[in-house]
Amino acid sequence: MWIPTEHEKYGVVIASFRGTVPYGLSLEIGDTVQILEKCDGWYRGFALKNPNIKGIFPSSYVHLKNACVKNKGQFEMVIPTEDSVITEMTSTLRDWGSMWKQLYVRNEGDLFHRLWHIMNEILDLRRQVLVGHLTHDRMKDVKRHITARLDWGNEQLGLDLVPRKEYAMVDPEDISITELYRLMEHRHRKKDTPVQASSHHLFVQMKSLMCSNLGEELEVIFSLFDSKENRPISERFFLRLNRNGLPKAPDKPERHCSLFVDLGSSELRKDIYITVHIIRIGRMGAGEKKNACSVQYRRPFGCAVLSIADLLTGETKDDLVLKVYMCNTESEWYQIHENIIKKLNARYNLTGSNAGLAVSLQLLHGDIEQIRREYSSVFSHGVSITRKLGFSDIIMPGEMRNDLYITVERGEFEKGGKSVARNVEVTMFIVDSNGQPLKDFISFGSGEPLASEYHSFVLYHNNSPRWSELLKLPIPVDKFRGSHIRFEFRHCSTKEKGEKKLFGFSFVPLMQEDGRTLPDGTHELIVHKCEENTNLQDTTRYLKFPFSKVIFLGNNNQTMKATKESFWITSFLCSTKLTQNGDMLDLLKWRTHPDKITGCLSKLKEIDGSEIVKFLQDTLDTLFGILDENSQKYGSKVFDSLVHIINLLQDSKFHHFKPVMDTYIESHFAGALAYRDLIKVLKWYVDRITEAERQEHIQEVLKAQEYIFKYIVQSRRLFSLATGGQNEEEFRCCIQELLMSVRFFLSQESKGTGALSQSQAVFLSSFPAVYSELLKLFDVREVANLVQDTLGSLPTIMHVDDSLQAIKLQCIGKTVESQLYTNPDSRYILLPVVLHHLHIHLQEQKDLIMCARILSNVFCLIKKNSSGEFVACLLSLLRQMTDRHYQQLLNSFNTKEELRDFLLQIFTVFRILIRPEMFPKDWTVMRLVANNVIITTVLYLSDALRKNFLNENFDYKIWDSYFYLAVIFINQLCLQLEMFTPSKKKKVLEKYGDMRVTMGCEIFSMWQNLGEHKLHFIPALIGPFLEVTLIPQPDLRNVMIPIFHDMMDWEQRRSGNFKQVEAKLIDKLDSLMSEGKGDETYRELFNSILLKKIERETWRESGVSLIATVTRLMERLLDYRDCMKIGEVDGKKIGCTVSLLNFYKTELNKEEMYIRYIHKLYDLHLKAQNFTEAAYTLLLYDELLEWSDRPLREFLTYPMQTEWQRKEHLHLTIIQNFDRGKCWENGIILCRKIAEQYESYYDYRNLSKMRMMEASLYDKIMDQQRLEPEFFRVGFYGKKFPFFLRNKEFVCRGHDYERLEAFQQRMLNEFPHAIAMQHANQPDETIFQAEAQYLQIYAVTPIPESQEVLQREGVPDNIKSFYKVNHIWKFRYDRPFHKGTKDKENEFKSLWVERTSLYLVQSLPGISRWFEVEKREVVEMSPLENAIEVLENKNQQLKTLISQCQSRQMQNINPLTMCLNGVIDAAVNGGVSRYQEAFFVKDYILSHPEDGEKIARLRELMLEQAQILEFGLAVHEKFVPQDMRPLHKKLVDQFFVMKSSFGIQEFPACIQASPVHFPNGSPRVCRNSAPASMSPDGTRVIPRRSPLSYPAVNRYSSSSLSSQASAEVSNITGQSESSDEVFNMQPSPSTSSLSSTHSASPNVTSSAPSSARASPLLSDKHKHSRENSCLSPRDRPCSAIYPTPVEPSQRMLFNHIGDGALPRSDPNLSAPEKAVNPTPSSWSLDSGKEAKNMSDSGKLISPPVPPRPTQTASPARHTTSVSPSPAGRSPLKSSVQSFTPSPVEYNSPGLSSNSPVLSGSYSSGISSLSRCSTSETSGFENQANEQSVPVPVPVPVPMPVPSFSGSEEPVRKESKTPPPYSVYERTLRRPVPLPHSLSIPVTSEPPALPPKPLAARSSHLENGTRRTEPGPRPRPLPRKVSQL
């Protein structure tokens, strides 16, 4: 049976439990659990991380911990009873754990590792606390370390600042808000404004000395030098280097690392330098031989200098190399560092070109203990400490120092009878009073052990040497008396023996006879001469001699001759025990000289402060001893001296000695009678304040009153102890009288100079410090009354000195903060006077910050209290208020106006309090407390609002203020619990609940009370309320969303619609969702709640429409926001922006939003370098503007300007983008438009520039290459795609050089979770509804709508290429399949083609690289139609190649060779014969009588192919190289075999090619230059230009050769440079087919029959294996559009060159209705006129073409050709084609890669189509009459061949082919598919030159047989943008 637990309430999981048992709760190790019930070794409860899931778990898996339970029962809360620091550590480490992992994910490695170390350190400290074996002090230290690390981690991770008291977190409910604020402020200030370190330290590490001529040991001496004062400021750091320049003791870091400590802030300036002096140990001369002298001397080597300013940046200077210099003369050595600093280059030079000192330097900040903690590794390894010279800026009590610094300065010596100067070495000893040398008391510098003697360096031949070497002598105090220093002088010989001969000595005593030490300064010592063997051990022999020149000259002037030689030293004592001051000594020894007491007391003020504090206790004892001796005589002097010493301790240098004085007062002071004299003198001074003219001394006395009172109180206590409390009343009277004098002095007003007010201010500043002293002797009430009377005497007049008022308020503040005020009895007495002064200052609005501090201190003493100075005070007051207080407050207002003003003010204050900047961002605790107080207050005040300001008393302003406050309250960042960690969220909910929901319910309640007054807030409150509903809190949304229904209802009642509500909702949704607010759940909730609410409304239909519109907008905005996230690909962003832009335009008609998104889309295109799309996008805005002078306001990035100026700017920007996108034709249109404007304004300067720009675009069309992109159809299926893509199909324009495989990979990268579908079939419904992403991708072929330019002869490919891939609405995709039984012998009998046509919503290119497919049509092509199309395409390819070869556009003939070989060889080996077997047999003709025309057409094409081949062989023979002649002969032989297979014996005559020669290499010729062809019977054949000629290079793939001849061709021509791609052949899977380079894919429409030979590469079972894969356009046959069908009677015998790409089946027609269209061609036997008639009869609609000029015949040069009619036809009815196409430019950018080709899987004998088949030309088909109507053959006109010079380019003047300026649009299809800016109507006869800007133009394009069903019309968009 389950029993509720009593004590087992809380535990930690010690082993993971999977919860596999019924009702089991899965737990992980470390989880904390709350236990509810127990039963037989099992517990039931929940994990605190997920309290909603309850279950059972074994009790053995849980370690129980002590906990206390609050609110026992269903909602009980368990709190562990462990140390609060442990609790905080545990929860904090849990929060850090997940965030720490995220740091790794975000690649923040540095913080990741630092946090890891901190976490480990905290865990280690946690273990120490849990063990519980720490001492109290150690526990305190550990907690301090823990909290410091927790705070550091929280700050680094952006978590909240935790308020703490004595290292433990505080509960805001348990302390006052003011106290909470102060805790937060203290911690924030400590964190944000670190205390500026007053102490600094320089770390130096010596690495090595780099020099080429080393070989001797070195001494390196570092020190700090002040160049401003020209003196060293630190001791020396001394280290020794070995012969290699490395430290001699590398294993001892303290020997080569040093820390220069205690540098003050004043020393961190640029004129402080690090100086390095280097001394070598060796021979006298650096170049002497090794055996010259064995004695080692210290000799100068070099010096280096570095300014400390280089280290002030805080960076560590590792491996810094200092240049080493040497002085030119050794006599300058003592000041070489000064010369280097001053850059006196003439006095020093480099020691060597490569000499350098490698050091590491770092500047550290903080006191030395802090440095030891932070850089523990430095100290643990060892480092020497180098002190400053003298005391540091702050002298600490107890610091023991007794250091004497001696600087060996210089000497003056005689030659000593020698011809040259001496080499002098100084040796120094310290000798004690017994004459024995002191051992180890000489320090050369830190880093070097102490020595017993010192040897100076030697300067060569110098009788006046200057050394300037600093030494430290740390001699104990007890050794000072009687000791002296002896200096011995020796001459160092440079001879072989290297003798050192003593020639003199000097000495100096350390202490004088009167006890004073050697005074600081320079001393000139006497050099006493002596011999080498002189015994100096007996000190008594020389100590009687004078030691100083000054003393000697003063005492004995007769012996001047003996004092010519001198020696100078400088001494400096740094001692806490010894003094050099005689006045100080006289004062301390006052008893020996009583007569000097007055003088000594007077001189005390002149003694240096450091001397006084050194002997502070002795000095104080002396003063009070003198006072006891004779108080009448010395009382005033002693008092003044005491005041001087007390104020001395106020100095920052000595303030650390205050504790020393406090200790003295408590423990050592013994003046029991001193209080009388001190009170007496103090009162005397106070009484004289108002009369004294000079107040300085009195102010000094008042400053010292705190310690004076301490002495008075301690003295009285000592007296009471000694006497048993005698004279108590007398003492009280003295104090009362003293304070009466004070009150009188305070009550006086300052007149004149203001000196009195300054004295008052001084007194008030220090008076509060006296309270605690008085409390030691008086009762609390007595002291309170004394203080009240004293403070009450202050003048209250506010016009007195402002500074005094501030001091007075500070005194009040200190009083409130004092111990006296904490007692309730004294507080009762003091509070009136405190409030009185506060009231005065608040009224005057003066010193408000101080007033706030005092108020907060007042509130601090109340248990429950609140926030930030005044904020804290206000919240504190509100927190104390109950229902009764609120009722009293509201009843206190006499009128509604007063209540209204109060409510407005309080709401305004609350709005200010919840501003983000009110508190620092990490003060979440403070914000939550403030919010809790605010919402409590608002709930009280809302009742007053309802009762007093509704119905007839309605006040809009106060209600609006209320709603505004409520909205910004809910939207506060600190209340968005979803952003908190789980533990933080749990804590907030437990303590405060979700305050947003509470406020939301209050808003709803207040809204419902408004009634008809709601109309005042519609639509103003829609935006704020919408912002509230977007917060992801379900309860809040459920409460607030119904308000929108209410708004719609009231708006409907008022105006009959709710357009205002709709407009406001839409405007705010866009801005709010773009900020990241809202989600899919909100969209669904908004839709469902409002639809449910309006079910029974009369306006339900319009309401549903509004909700649907808003919901759809949300869908798009959510998609847009998701796509615009960082890291998303540009394609997704662009697609989503297009969707949203169109929605604003078509459904919402929001013009401004539409324009904004136009520019967002434009920016995206520019970023993605989609320049063409960017231009089209900007055109949308351009179309909204007109050429007017209407002023436009500043908008987006546009300045304020006229509409004309903005449109001009847009035009120029669009032209620039069209230029960058190589869409020059569109740029030309815009150039013309803007040129018209310039001309109309006579702005010829800009007109000229625009015409030049237009001309440059023409040049670029003809000169620059542009690639034709491929197009891909992409289907996005599944619910996981964004809304704008979901279950839709698009056609995408690929990037340059992008093929199908690359595009597929790009799409899969953009959608990494998508699955690529491996077939091209339409997916079923299960795919549409799947919770996944499916991508279906295959290539499609563009079908240009306008064929006119593509068919026109003489138009270069550079121009045609634009029309093949621009302004495309329709795309096609073919899929081959077998219907019925497949014939294994002839597979083409059953090979059908499924042709899918896709129609887009907008043409490509446009404002996006992809557009949605609006409509798809699917038709099936029969095998016969398929065969017809294959032959048409192959014939067209042959014609094109022959034409190019004939016009010399090919660099070599290989493409033509391979194409001829592929067709002829395949035909011979059974290629075309397969068609004969399939379709010409009797069975097929009888079973398919409806295909009679098509069979005839197939036969015609076969015959036409034979005729083309024969002409092609003739051309081939003319140009074939000699090495390929055998192949050509073989092709001719095979061709005759092929003809015989057709039943053709001979054509009437072979038309001979007559190529046109171009002397200057230009392919452009006049139309008359085409060679004419003549039939044998004299009829004239008019040659016409081919509508399109293709370049050979990299454009034509050839079929794989199926015979030995094909192998030959491959060997011979495979390496041709001009057709690399052509010969990069891959065998087709089908037998003996000629597949293109890209024909591996099985996307095939049809193929010729297979030959008997099979392909060796693929077996039959694999022939059709890839039918369902994603297909490239290269792999499919080309097709084109059928325009209007024509009558069968219009059929013609042969097809034209332009019809090869046309399909034989129109998607809109049944098979028998399919027809072809006639177009004149150079390949036609018809005259141009007849062809034109046929075109007219077929109603061919195309853009108008200018008439061709009449061709002039050339009698001089023509050819004739005779062609007999085919078998079965009369010669009179037959027609012969001319095979002389006119050449076009060779180096055209060529064809796009979009042309499909025929896969070899279904081909063999007939070669597969090349990648450049004529589908891309989309020419019109010829038509032949079924009845074989006779066609007259015109007689050819002779045509002259013009000749050109080598540099000229032929120009056709007779025939002007107009440039394709127009962008053809399907105008009947949809209203705004293409920008009007690019639609320039084409006149029937365009002028030869560009028309003038104002010339009239026709404004419409004729429409052909396009799709007439109109698409859905969008909402009309206004023509202009208002002020945009």
Disulfide bonds with the S-S distance in Angstrom:
none
